[in-house]
Each structure stands twice: as C-alpha cells, then as structure tokens.
C-alpha cells in the first residue's frame, strides 16, 4: 500500500489547482493546466483533469505515486 499523506485545510473545500500548489507539485497557477494534461491525477480513484474540481474532507487524491487525503482542520 502506498503512503497516505493527510492534507489539512481550514476551508470547506480546496480546488484541485490550489491543492497542487499547496502540496508543492507545481510552483504557480500557470502550471495547473499543463500539469493536469501531462500527469495522471485520480480523485477518489477517478481520472480528473479539471483544475477547478472541489476537494472536500475525506477525498483522496493520487498523483505521481503518492496518495493524499483531504482533512478539515480540527477533524
């Protein structure tokens, strides 16, 4: 099983593009579109390319062999 890394957010959700910046997978918002076109990103085991996709607590994102789980601050 791959390592599961928890990503804690303070808001109701985080958009996929913001998530990519937050985790350091990209450096700026201008890289979002090309990163999603050139890398397989799974959200809850479904291929996702929309940078505006909202990620909520308990959602799992898999990218570059790493699995991340979104959690809410205080949970």
N, C-alpha and C positions, 0 to 999 in steps of 0.2 A: 504494500500500500504506500502511496505517496505521502509525503509530509503534508499536514494540514496547517496552514498559517491563518490565524484569525486576524481580520482587518476590522478594527473598531471605528464606527462612525458616530457622530454626535447628532446627525440629522435623520430624518425619516428614511431617506434613501441616498444613494450616490450613483451618479451616472457612470456608465462603463468608461467613457473617456476620462473622467475625473479619477476613477479607480486606477486606470493605467498610469496616470501621473503620480497619484498618491503612493503607489507601490514601487515607483521608480522604473517601470518598464519602458516609459517614454519620458523625454525631458520637457516637451511642450505640447500644447494643444494642437499645434500644426502637424504633429506626427500621428495623431489619432487615426485618421483615415487610412494612411498607408500602412500603419502597424496592423490594423484590423484586416486589411486586404492581404497582407503577406504572412500573417500568423494565424494559426487555428486558435480560436478562443471559444471555450464552451461555458455556457451559463446553465447550471443545473443539467449538465450533460447534453445540451442542445447548442449546435453551432450558432454563434452570434457575431454579427458584423456591424450592428447599429451602435454607434458611439453614444447615442442618447438613451440607450437601454437602461432603465432604472433597476438598480440592485438594492434589494431590501435585506434586512437581517434574516439569516438562515440561508440566503442564496449562496451557492458555491460557484466559483469561477476557476476554470482550469486554463492555464496558459503556460507555454514553454515548460511543460512537465511539472509545474507547481500547482497545487490546489489551494485556493483561498476561500475562507468562509467569512461572510459579512456578519458582524455582530454590532449591536447597538450599545453605546456607552451606558454602563450601568447594568447590563444584562450578562 
